[in-house]
């Protein structure tokens, strides 16, 4: 049996891979492991539990809450809120543990469980390993040490979480958004209420699409993985920009006034220069991953901003930021972390800060994003292969070496297994898009033959 925890919690098809029994067991295990690690410091622990609108989140939430309460943890149930809201509330309320039920950008049948430690920070790998070990130990029949009587956890709804989180978002903005018309695509997800409320309170004229979740339509043809509707809506409404979130709203992509996509690299570049100007870009450094476009690297060099690159995954970006005290980091996919105001990627906060920069400068998003030129970058997802053998296949290593020789100094190749889906990602970057496409196609064929 493989490791349950991936790069972003435990995910799978709800009620098949991710069952109520698994959700309950992991929650009980988390309570025991954190207690043994001293995270509860001898006091009665409290957990914040939230979810996105997926139908499966209803029964999984019930299982998680039952597991925590049975382990003696009091539960504040905040309902449907974004992942970064749960992280924020975990810290703001002094809770000992946060739990978010979401599969982010994945299709509706999937769901996931993500744990946050005290302060709203993601759990360290060793704690996740400990939770998994304890869960497996007890799933084979070893009984739990269960409290009784007044020792069991109490459960209550915390409806104030919505306003508390929105107030936090508004409170950290450097300026208001008056005069801006903004289209928000909420992916029928967790930010369908929060994001429009926050942008409106900040002074923007708001047009919403994809903001009618019914439990089944999350990420369905909308949101950050499907920008077509947003591009059309921005042009139709004559908006200054559009903002797209994913299902749990921990990421943000944008569209300029002409309907052109602005990706995470460009957003990161805009915010890096804004923070440099404001004197809040600590170490004059931004953290990004190896997937960042070469154009981003060149732009930061030109603007005098240092760049630290990490492995792909917002958790690795965050680790590098915390280790060296950097204030800004993110991914091309739109996970942007502003560490002074959030402990994880926050799509609503990112969108608000991007819009604030437009309002403050009077410049269009297209002009601001033009600080970097995106070099052609082709990404091919190869499915139905053994992603665990990416690093050990001699045939694949030889093909990559040949591709790198062909590209020379003007391009690069990156192959990596997805941390959340059963596929291998092939990324090729080159000065010429036709060359990038040709090399990516050849490598994808080798991945299929070598790992299929």
C-alpha positions, 0 to 999 in steps of 0.5 A: 500500500502506497503512502496516503499523504501526497504533496497536499494532504490525502486525496482520492475518489470520495467514498471509494479511495477516501471513505468515511472510515478513512476520514474518521480514522485519520482524524483520530490519529491526528489528534493522538499524534499531535497530543503525543508531540506536545502540540496540545500542551496539556490543555483541552484541544480545539480544531477548526473544520471547514470544507468546499461545497462538494457533495461528498464533503457533507459526509466526510465533514461528519466523519472528521468531526466525529473522529476529532470529538471522539478523541477529546477535541472540541470542534468549531465547524466553519462550514464552506470556506476556502482553504486559506480561511481555515488556515487563517482561522486556525491561527486567529482563534488559537486552535490547535488543529485545522482540517480542510476537506477539499480536492482543490482543482480536481473534478467533483468526484474527488475529495481530500483531507488537509491538516493544519497545525497550531498557527495555521501552518501545514503539518511537517512531513514527519507528523504526516508520517506519524499520523499515517503510521498510527492510523494503519496501526489502529485500522488493523484492530488495535483499540484507541484510548477513548475519553468518556463522559465530559472528556469527549469533544464538543461540537459547535458551528462557528458562523462568525468565521466568514466575517472574521476572514473577510475583515482580515482580507480587507484589513491587509490591503494597502489601498481600496479598489474604488473605480475598478470593475472586476469579474470573479470566477469562483469555480462554483467552489469554496470562495463563492460567497467570500471573494465577491464580498471581500472585493465589494467591501474593498470598493470594486464593482463586482461581476460574478460567474461560477458562484452558484455551487450545488455540490456537483458543479465545482470546477466544471468548465469554470475557475482557474483550470478553465478560463474561457468563460472568464475571458469572455465575461471580462470583454463582455462587461468591459471589466478592468480585469478578471480573477479566477479561483480553483475549488478551494480558492488557494490559487488565483489566475487573472485575465486582463481587460482584453481577455488575455491570461495572466498566470501565476508567474506574472502575478508574482512579478507584479506583486514582487515589484510592488512589495520591493517599492513598498520596502516589504520584500524582505531580502529583496527576494522572491521564491518560486519553483523550477516550473516558473517560466524562464521569462520570470527569471530574466525579469527578476534579474533585470529588476534587481530582485533575487530569485530562490527556486524550489521543487514544485509544490507550494509546501516547498515554496513555503518551507524556503520562505519560512527558513530564510524569512522571505515574504513572497513566493508562489507558483506558475499555477497561481499559488501565491503566498504573502507570508506577512498575511497568510500561512498558505496560498490565498487566491482571494488575497492574491487577487485583492493585492493584484487589483490594489496595485492596479488601483494604486498605479492607474496602470492596466493589468496588461501593462503591469504584467508586461514586466515579464515576457513569457517564453513558449512553454509546453506542458503535456500531462501523460496519464496511465503510466507508472509515475513512481519510475520517472527518476529511475528509467534509463530510457527516459533519462537518455531521452531527456539528455538528448532533448536538453542537447537539442534545446541548448542554452535557450530552453529547458526540460522538466519531467515530474510525477504529479503529487495529486494526480496519477500522471507525469507532467512533461514541461519543455521551454524554448525560444521557439514554440514549434521546437518546444511542441516537437520536443514535448511530443517526443518526450511524452511518447517516450514517457508512455513507452517507458513507463506505460 
